[in-house]
Amino acid sequence: MQHPLFLITLFVAFTCSLAEARSIEPMKVEVEFLETSTPERIKKIQSAAKLLEKILNTEIFKSRVEGYTHNGVRGYTDSEGRSNEQIYKMIIDGSEVLSPGIDHTANIKITFYYRPSSTVAQTSTQSLVIDFNKKYLDQFTVNEVSGTLIHEWLHKLGFGHSYRYNSRRDHSIPYAIGYMVRDLAEDLIDE
C-alpha cells in the first residue's frame, strides 16, 4: 500500500501538470480585411499573419521575449514595471484592451491608407483597426509586414511607446518585439 503523503504529492504534481498543459494553448492570428485591396496586398498580409502565428508558437520567441535586455538590464522601456515573463504571458493570452478576455488570439482588423509620411501603420488601444500605409506595404517583405503586424497589435494589448524618436523608443515593447518578429520571420523564410 502506498503512503498517503506519496499519493497526495502524486495527485498535486499530476494536477499541476494538467493545469500547465491547459494553459499552453496555441496562439492564433486572425486577420479580417475591412475594405477591399489588391490581391497582392491581401496575400502579403495573409502570408505575414501565417508567419507571425508560427513565430508566436515557438520556444525561441518565448525565450527572446523573456530574455530581452536593454543596456545590460533585463526588461523593456515603457513596460510600466511589468517583468518580461508578464509581458510574454500578456501576448500569449491575447486579451486586447477593447476585447478583454483570454482567447489566445491576435485579432487583426486591417484597413489601408496612403500617405507619403514615415508612418508605416497606425492604431491605438482605443481602436479595433490597424491602418496600414500602402506606401510601405507595397515595399515591405513578408517578414517586415509580420513585424509591423505584431508591433501594431501590441498597442491593442495596451503597450505604448514615445511617438517622437528617442533612444529608448526602439526598446519599447512594440518596437523591440516587432524587430524580434521581423528577424525571426526572416530566419524562417531563409530555412
N, C-alpha and C positions, 0 to 999 in steps of 0.2 A: 504494500500500500504506500502511495506517495504521501509525503509530508504536506500538510495543509498550506504551509508557507510557500513551498515549492509550487503548488497548484495556483495559489494567488499570484505569485510572481509570474508564472507562465501566462495566466489569464491577462494580467496587466500588460505584459510585453506583447501578447497577441492583439489586444485591443488597441494599443498604441500603434502597432504596425498597420492595422486596418484603417485607423484614423489618418495616418500618414499617407497610405495608399489612396484613400478617397480624396485627400487634399491636393494630390498631384494630378489634376485634371489637365488634359492638353489644352493649350491656348489656341483660340481660333481667331482668324482675321476675316471679317465680313465687310465687303465693300458694296455700297449702294450708290449708283450714279443718279443724281437728282436732275440731271439735264443730259441731253444728247451731246455727243462729241464724235470725233473721227474714230474709226475702228482702231487705228494705230495708238491713239491715246488711251482708249479703253483697254486694249490689250496690254499696253505697257504698265498701267496701274494694276490690272489683274495679275500680271506676272510678278510685279513688285510685292503685292499683297501675299501671294502664294509663297514667295521667298521669305517675306517677313514672318509669316506663320511658321515656316520651317525653322527659322533662326530662334524665334521666341521659345520653341520647344527643345532647344539644345542645352546641354550641360555647359558648353563653352559660353553661351550667352549669360547663363546664370552666374558662372564664375567671374566673368568680366564685369557684370553689373555689381556683384557683391564685393569684388576685389578692387574696384576703381579707386585710384589715388590722384590727388592734385597737389603739387608742390610737396610731395613726400608724405602727405596726410591722407588717410582713407576718408573718402567722402566727396560729395558734390557741393558746388556752391548753390545757394538758393534752395537748400534741402529742408529748411525750416526745422533743423535738428533731427531729421529722420536718419536712421542708420542705412547703410547700403542694403542690408537684408530687408529692412522695412520697405525700401523703395522697390526692390525686386518683387516682394510679395504684392505690393500695390499694382505693379504692372501685370503680374500673372493673374491676380484676382479680376482685373478688368472692370472695376467699379468706377464708372465715369461720374463726374460731378452732376450732370443733368440727367443721368440714367443710373442712379445708385443701385447697388446690389451686385454681389459676386456672380459673374456669369462666365468668367474666363474667356471673354471675347472682346476684341478690339473692333468696335462698331465704327466704321469709317464711311461717312456720307460725303460724296465729292460733288463740288461744283467747279466751274472753270471761269477764269477771267484772263484778261491780257492787260498788262501794264509794263512799260519799259523800265520799271523800277528794279531795285535789287531784291525785292521781296519775292521769295520762291513760292511760298504758300502762306496761308494765314488761317487762324481760328482763335478761339478763346474758350475759357471754361464756361462762358455763357452762350456758346453756340454748339449746335449738334453737327455743324457743317465744317468741312475743310475746303477752303477755296484754293485751288491750285492754279498758279500762274502758267498759262500755256507757253509763254516765252521759255520758261525753264523746263517744263515737262517735255517739250519737243527736243531740247538739247540734252537732257539728262539721260544717263544709262539707267537700266533697271535697278542696279544696286543703289544708285543715288536717289531714285524715287523711293525705294524701300526705306532709306534713312530719313527722307523727308516725311514719309507717312508716319513713322514712329515718332519723330520729333513733334509733329502736329498733334498726333493722338495723345501724347504725353501731356499736352496742355489740357485736354479733355479730362485727364485724371487729376488736374489741379496743379500741375508743376509749371512753374514760370521761369522767366529769365529777364534780364535787362533788355530793353528794346534798342538801346544805344550800345554800340560796340564798346566793350572794355575787356580787359584781360581776363576777367572772371567769367564772362558770358560763355565762352567755349567749354567751361567746366560745369555749367548748369546741367540739370538732368535732361532737358530736351536736346540740348546741343551734344553733350557728351555721349548720350545713348544713341542719338541719331548718327553720329560719326561711327560709333561702335557697330551699329547695324549695317551701315553702308560698307564698312570694311569687311565684316563677316560675310555679307552678301557677295562682295567681290571674290572672296576666297571660295565660296560655294559655287559661283559661276565658273571659276577657273578650274574646279575639280572635274 
